[in-house]
Structures are given as C-alpha cells and as structure tokens.
C-alpha cells in the first residue's frame, strides 16, 4: 500500500539576526549597514524520517519550540525544507 505522507531526512533551518540590524531599506541607508548578517542558525527540525499510511491517524506532540508547527508547515508545503524531502 502506498504511503499518504512520507518524510525523509527532513530538516528546516531558520536564521536569527542581531536585533539592532536594519529592517528596512531606509534604516540600512541611514546606518551605513546595507546587509543583515545572521548571528546564528537555529534548526527547527533535523533528520526527521517517517511515513503515514492511508487511514492512519498521527498526533504531533511536544514542548514549545519542538518544531510541531514547522513540521505541519512543511507537510502542507507552506514552506520548503532545507534538507530532505516530504511527499
């Protein structure tokens, strides 16, 4: 039987920027810092692999910041993964 949802080696990274970095073009021109440079990377999901067969029910549980909403965004194709695939 074919799987309804398949995720292989799924990963999503977000970049955090310095809070004082310019957020608009006007701020960038006035401050003389034209680019926002990320200060760190945060992996919301990394190396997630699973499959769900038709008719199965799945619950996603975990503490705040565990990546639940990110996983659902990737499954719904609201955002794209940085690594791996989801079908």
C-alpha positions as CSV (number, residue, x, y, z in Angstrom):
1,X,0.0,0.0,0.0
2,X,1.3,3.5,-0.9
3,X,2.0,6.0,1.9
4,X,0.0,9.1,2.2
5,X,2.7,11.2,3.8
6,X,6.4,10.4,3.6
7,X,9.2,12.5,5.1
8,X,12.9,11.5,4.5
9,X,15.8,13.2,6.3
10,X,13.7,16.3,6.7
11,X,15.3,19.5,8.0
12,X,14.5,23.1,8.3
13,X,16.8,25.9,9.5
14,X,16.0,29.4,10.5
15,X,18.5,32.3,10.8
16,X,18.4,34.7,13.7
17,X,19.6,38.3,13.1
18,X,21.0,40.8,15.5
19,X,18.1,42.9,17.0
20,X,19.9,46.1,16.1
21,X,20.3,45.2,12.4
22,X,18.3,47.3,9.9
23,X,14.9,46.0,9.0
24,X,14.0,48.5,6.2
25,X,15.9,49.9,3.3
26,X,15.8,53.4,4.8
27,X,17.4,52.1,8.1
28,X,20.1,50.4,6.1
29,X,21.0,53.5,4.1
30,X,21.0,55.8,7.2
31,X,23.0,53.3,9.4
32,X,25.5,52.5,6.6
33,X,25.0,48.7,7.1
34,X,23.4,47.6,3.9
35,X,23.1,43.9,4.7
36,X,21.6,41.9,7.6
37,X,24.1,39.4,8.7
38,X,22.8,36.4,10.6
39,X,24.3,35.9,14.1
40,X,23.2,32.2,14.4
41,X,21.3,29.4,12.8
42,X,18.5,27.5,14.5
43,X,17.5,24.1,13.3
44,X,13.7,23.8,14.0
45,X,13.8,20.2,12.5
46,X,16.7,18.0,11.7
47,X,16.9,14.4,10.3
48,X,13.2,13.6,10.7
49,X,12.0,10.5,8.8
50,X,8.5,8.9,9.0
51,X,5.7,7.6,6.9
52,X,1.9,7.6,7.3
53,X,-0.2,5.1,5.5
54,X,-3.8,5.9,4.3
55,X,-6.3,5.5,7.1
56,X,-3.7,6.1,9.9
57,X,-4.0,8.9,12.4
58,X,-1.0,10.7,13.7
59,X,-0.6,13.2,16.6
60,X,2.2,15.6,16.8
61,X,3.0,16.5,20.5
62,X,5.9,18.1,22.2
63,X,7.0,21.1,24.2
64,X,7.1,24.7,23.0
65,X,9.8,25.1,20.4
66,X,10.0,21.4,19.4
67,X,9.1,22.1,15.7
68,X,5.5,20.9,15.6
69,X,4.2,23.9,13.6
70,X,7.3,23.8,11.4
71,X,6.6,20.1,10.6
72,X,3.0,20.9,9.7
73,X,4.1,23.8,7.5
74,X,6.4,21.5,5.6
75,X,3.8,18.9,5.1
76,X,1.3,21.5,3.9
77,X,4.0,23.0,1.7
78,X,3.6,26.4,3.3
79,X,7.4,26.4,3.5
80,X,10.2,24.4,1.9
81,X,12.7,22.2,3.7
82,X,16.4,23.0,3.7
83,X,17.2,19.3,3.6
84,X,15.3,16.1,2.8
85,X,12.0,15.6,1.1
86,X,8.3,15.4,2.0
87,X,5.7,13.9,-0.2
